[in-house]
Amino acid sequence: MLADVEQNTQLAINKDITLELNGKTIKNTEDIWSDNANAILSITNGAKVTITGNGTIDAKESDCYAINVVNCEKSCLPHLQDALELRACQSAADRCGVRVDNSRRHGSA
């Protein structure tokens, strides 16, 4: 990434990629949570995702997860390299961090 990114809709990643944060931040400033969305990044279809580059994924407080992994085997969980900061956990009630949903339905919490 060359600059910080404001991502106010869920971004679905459904193919293998490496996300190089390059010390930058991906964040949402508007609510994402809905019947069909619950995270800034949603990893689907068994995509293998490597996140690298000492960056931050900053989910808006009390809104959504930073990353949601849907319908995958252990091999498709995100591979985190370097220092990655997942923010938004202000209390135990907050949705934050990485959520893994293997229930075969997308977008529900």
FENKADA-V776089 format. One line per field, one symbol per residue. ss: DSSP state (H for helix, E for strand, L for the rest). phi: phi as a letter, one per 20 degrees, with the letter a starting at -180 (. if undefined). A space follows every 10 residues. Layout:
# FENKADA-V776089
ss = ???
phi = ???
This chain:
# FENKADA-V776089
ss = LLLLEELLLL EEELLLEEEE LLLLEEELLL LLLLLLLLEE EEELLLLLEE EELLLEEELL LLLLEEEEEE LLLHHHLLEE LLLLEEELLL LLLLLLLEEE ELLLLLLLL
phi = .dbfcedecf dedcbfbdde flmecdbddd fdgbfdbbbf ddeclmfecd dcoldcddfg gmdbefccdd lcegfdfged dmdddddpfd bfefeamddd cdemcened
